[in-house]
Structures are given as C-alpha cells and as structure tokens.
Amino acid sequence: MNRKDEHVSLARAFHQKPKENDFDAIRLVHSSLVAARPEDIDLSTEILGLKLSTPFYINAMTGGSEKTKQINHDLAIVARETNLMMATGSVSAALKDPAVADSYTVVREVNPNGLILGNMGAGRTSDDAKRIVDLLQADGMQIHLNVPQELVMPEGDRDFHEWPENIQTTIQQLPVPVIIKEVGFGMSKETFQQLQSLGVKAVDVSGRGGTSFSQIENARRKKRELNYLDDWGQSTVISLLEAQEVDELTLLASGGIRDAYDIFKALCLGAKAVGISATILDHLLSNGIDATVEMIEDWKIQLRRLYLMTDKATTADLIHNPIILSGAPKEWCQARGIDYKKLAMRS
C-alpha cells in the first residue's frame, strides 16, 4: 500500500478510539448580561496578512496517490463551499515524483479563488518551497516539524541539524507567509523562542490529542515496539499555555479539535485561527461532501452563539474571556511556573 494511503487508513482507524482531551479541562466563566448584538458578531481573523472570514480552516492532511487525490478533490470542494482556508498535505512527494503532482494541484483546480497553504518538511530547502508555491499558486506555506514521526517511521530521517538554517532561509526568500507547524506533538516556550530567533512570525502548535503520527508509524513497524511513544508531547491546550508569555508571535492551534466548542476554547487561549484535520476527514469519508459542508456551517452558527454568550463581538476579543483550568493543564502550569490564575481574572 502507498505510504500516504496507509497514513489515511491508520489515521481513520485510530480516530475511532476515544481519547482524553485537555480541552475538557477548560471552563468558561459565565456572564449573565451581554451587550453585544447578533449583528455585531464578526468571526473573521487574520494570519500574517491572510484574511479569513472564519477562525478555523482545513489543516494539512494528504496527497501523493490516486486515492488521496480524490480526498483532496473533495476537501477542496468543502473548502470552496464553506469559504475555508485549506492546507495540503506535504507536497514533498510531488517534488520527488512529478507524476503525483496532480494529487495536490487538484486543490487549486477545484478552488481557484480560495486561500491555499502548501506544506513541506523542515528538511526541505527554500528552493523546494518556491517550487511548491508555484505548483499550487499557494497563498502561504506550512513547514512542518516532525522529529518523533521521522524517528519512529521505518524509512524516516535520522539527521535534523539542517532544519534551523532551512527554516530561516525559507522565511527570508519566500514571497508568501510562512507558518511553522508541529504534527501533533505540541510546542514549548523554549521552542517558540528558538523559532523566533530564526525569524518565525507564526506557528501552529499542533498538539497531542488528535492524530498521533508516532502511533501511526509504530503500527507500520514489524515489531510495533515503540508504542510507548503513542502519547508523546504536549497537548494543544498545554502548548497554547506555554505561549502565554511569548510576545509578537501569531498562534494557530490544531490537534484534537472535535467541535465548535474546542475551536472556541483554543481562540480564547490566544489562537488566531484553528486547524482541523481528522474530524473533517472522518466526517467526509463517512458521510460525504454535503454532510461535511453542513457540519462546518453549523460550527459557524455555534461559534456565533458562543461569541454572543460571552459578550464578545470579534475573534480578537476572545482573549479577554476569563477561563478556569483544572486537571493536567493546571498541573502543567504549576510545574512550569506559568501564571494560569491571571487567565481566570481576565475581563
């Protein structure tokens, strides 16, 4: 089986299993009076100059085979019909084999006027990034960090020393915004600071809680001996908490997003926008395009209600919502010296 197809099959299989989720450890403080009016609610947001009408988007998933071409085709229809930004999966496969390039370019063909992000690993060069942007007519680029996945992957990379230079050079030379993205292992304050020193302006923290690529790659090993890495890394919530004292960095969140309420909580923790992968993919493959469009449109309605219920008219206003932490996120903050109490006193 093609590795990209195998990833999709395993991601769907593991998605069915119930998982603990740190979003459940966040509580919003209720306000009984609201001054905002329904017509005041504005869901729009901005990422390094990219204007999104909705504060969530279809995050990087797949590409590189006939099966994944069809998936990307259908995802692009969903993105077009709901006016969502969409990121492709890693386009590295198309750089290696031009014969599979159409499994990525189909996204632009189906959605010619949409916001589209390319995607590549940090092992790729700025020249590779330029080729991807040209191939997709991309509006932005994701560079993903996936050390645990590579080390568990039987055929993965083992040397990552060139990544910082590649990231720095790509940011300097690429004509579109660059977002540095984890792949489900989360980020720390130290990582944010390292990335900022390279000129990074935006990150997708992509934390533990959704698809586990260490779990997927271990399932592809003959002995499956690395299962202790299935839950490696920081959750999305904890990653956003780690960023509370990091200034001048645009935050995006993904990993374990199940519904509109999780999107809302991530926005309250400082994310400018929220990426969703497995939840949308599973719904699409199980229920089809129309039902997935309907689900996304319903999320928009739910978000408007949540904005109104907390008396916030815009996405940017949500960082003033007071929130209470419990469980693992609270314990993490206590251990790491993160002032979580100030989040409860916001107004």
N, C-alpha and C positions, 0 to 999 in steps of 0.2 A: 504494500500500500504506500502511496505517496506520503511523505512525512507531513505535508500540510493537511492532507485528508485525515491522517491519523490523529493529528492535533485536534481537529474539529470533532472527530468521533469521541476521543477521550475527554475533551472538554465538556461535551454534552453528557457523557456518562457520569462524570464526577459532579456536574451541576445538579443532578437529581438528588444528591445526598444532602441532608440538612446540615447546615454549618452554623457554628456560633458566629455572631456578628457584633462587633463593638458599637455599631450604630444603635443597638438596643440599650446601650449604657448611657445614652444621651437623652435628657429630658428637657423640654422647653418650659419656661416659666409662663404660666397663663396670665393674660391680661383681660380683664372683664369689659373694658371700654376701648373702642377703636375709633379713630378719627378718619382713617383712610377710607376712600370710597372705591367701589369696584372699578369704576372707570379710571381711577388713578393708578391701578396696578400695572407695572411695566416689567416684564420678565427679561428684557434684553440685558446683554452684558457685552464686555469687550475683552479680547485677548491680544495684546501686543498689536493693536490696530485692527484686528479682525472683529467685525461686529456681528454678534449672534443675536437673533431675535428671541432665542430660548436659552436658558442657562444649562442645558445639557446637550450631549452630542453622541453620535455613534462612534465608539472608540475602535482602535486598531484590532483587527481580528485575523484576516486570512487573505489568501491569494496564492497563486503558483501552480494551479492544477485546473482541470476541466470542472471538477466538482466545485472547487472554491470560486471559479469564475461565475458559476450560476449563483452562488451565495452572494458574492459581491454585486452582481447584477441586481438581485432582489433587495439587498441592503441599500443600494443606490436609489432604487425606486422609493423605498421607505423614507430615505433622507430627503429626496426631492419633494415628496408629497407632504412631509411634515416640516420642511424648511430647516432641517437639522444639518449642522456641520458633520462631516464623516471623515474618519481616518482609515486608510487602507491598512492591511497587514504589511509586514516587512516586504519591501519591494526588492530585496536582495536576490530573490530567486529569479526575477526578470533580468537583473544585471548579469547573472551567471548564464541564463538561458533565455534569449530573446523570444523563443517560441511560446513562452508562458506569459509574455508581457500583456497580452490581451485580457488576462485574468485580473489585471489591475486597471488598465486603461478603460475597461468596460464601465468603471465607476464614473469617469468623466463623460463618456459617451451617453450614458443614461441620464446623467445630471449635469448638463453643460454649464449651468449658471450657479451651481451650488458651491459652498465652501468645502474644499477637499484638502486633507493633510496627507502628505506622503509619510513613509516610515522606513527607517533603516536602523541597523545596529551601530553602536559606537565604534565598532571595528572598521567601519567604512569611512572613506575619505570625503573631503569636500567636493571632489570631482564626481564621486558617486552621487552625492546629494544633488548636485546640479543636474545630473542625468535624470534622476528621479523626478525632480521638479519639472523638467522639460517634458518628460514622458507623460506625466499626469496633468500638466498645466496646474500644478499644485499651488494652493494659496499659503501653505505653510508646511513645515517639516517636523516630524517627531523623530528624535534619536533615542532609541531605547537602550536601557541598561539592564542586563540580564545575566549577571555573573553566575548565580546559583543554577539557573537553567542550563547554561553552557557547560558547567562542570558536571551536572547530572546527565546531560544529553550524551549518549554513547559516542556520537560523532561531533560533539561540540568543541568549541575553542578552549584553550587552556592558558593563553597568554593575553593579558589585557592592558599591558603597560602603555600602549599607544592611544588608549581611549581619551585621556585628557587632551592631548595635542589635537586629535581628530575633532573633538567637540569644539575646542577653541577656534581652530581654523575654519571649520564649517560655519560657525556663527559669524565670523568675520567676513566670509566670502559669499555666503548665500544671500540672495536678494529678497528672501521671504522670511517671516518669523520662524524661529526655531524653538521647539519645546523639548526639554529633556524628560524622558518618560521611563519610569520603572515598569516592570511587567508583572507586578503582583507581590513584590517583596517589601514595598514601602521605602521611606526615606527617613533620615535623621537630621537633626540640626547641623551636625558636622558635615553631612553630605551636602546640605543646602549651601553651607559656607564654602565648601570646596568648589561647587558648581558656580557660585557667584564669582569666585576668583578667576574662573575661566571665561567670564563674560556672559554667563547664562542669565536670562531675564525671566524665563518661565519654566515651571516644572509641573509635571503630572506625577503626583506622589504614588499613585497606583499601588495601594497597599494590599496586604494579606486579607483574605475574607471572601474573595471571589475565586476565579480560576487560579489553580496552583500549578505553575509550569514545572516546579520540581516534582510534583506528584505525577504530572503527565509524562515527563521524561523518564522518571523512575519506572513507570508502567511499560516503557519501551525497552527497558533493560532486561536481559535474560533472567538474572537473579533477583531483580527488584530489591536490591539490598540497601537502597538509600531512602527507604520510606520514612526514616526519622527526620527527613528534611521537608516532609509534606507541609508543615505549618511554619516554615522558616520565615523570619522577617517581621516587620511591624505592620499592624493593621492600617487601613486608610485613616481611621479616626485618630489613632496614635500618631501617624505621620503628620496629619494636619495640626495636631497639638504641638509636635516638635517644631513646627514652623511659626508658632505664635510670636516668637521674639526675633524672627528674621525679617528684616525690612527690605523693601524695594525688590520683592520677588513675586511675580504673578503665579498664584497657585491654582492648579487644576487638580481634581480628585477623581479617582476611579478605583475599582476593586471592591467587589461585594455589594454593589448598588442593586437593590432589589425592587425599589418602588419610588414613588414621588417623595415620600417622607424621608428616605435616605438621601435623596438629592437635596432636599431642603436642609437637612441637618449638616450636610457637607458644605453647603453655601453659608450656613450660619457659622461654621468653623473657619471661614475665610476663603474657600474656593471660589474662583470667578466663574467656573463652569465645571460640570461633572460629566465624565465619560462613562458610557455603559456598553459593555460587550456581551457577556454570557447571557444576561437576562433577555436582551433583544434577540440574540442569535437563537436561543432556545425557543422563544415565542414564535419567531419567524419560521423555523423549521418544523415546529409542532402545529402551528395554526395558520400560517400563510401571511402574505403581504398585507391584505386588507385588515386582518385582525391585529397585526402589529402596528399599522398606522393608527388604528382605533385606540390601542393601548397607549401609544405615545400622546395622542391628542387628549386622552383622558388624564394623563400625567400633567399636561399643561393646565387643565382645568383644576386639578387638585393643587398644583403649586399656587395658582391664583388664590385659592381658598386659604392656603397656609400663609401666604403673604398677608392677606387681609386679616386673618385671625390673629396675627402677631403685630398688626398695625404697621406694616412696612410696605411702602409703595414700590420700591425698587430692589433689584438684586443687591446693589451696593449697600442698601440699608440693613440687610440681614445680619451683618456682623455686629450689630448693636443688640441683637436678641440675647437676653440672658439665658444661659444653659447650665444645667447641673449634670455633673459626671458621677458615675458610680463604677463599680467593678474594675476590670482590668485597665481601662483608660485612666481612672483616678489613681490606681496603684502605680501605674507607669509614671504619671506626673509627679507623684510623691517621691519616687525613686530617682527621677531625673531632675528634680528641682524646678519643674515647670509650674508656674503660678496659675493653677486651674481655678482658684477661688475668684479671681478677677473676672472670669467668664460668667460667673453667677451674678455678678454685680453690674453687668453692662446695662445700659438703658438708652 
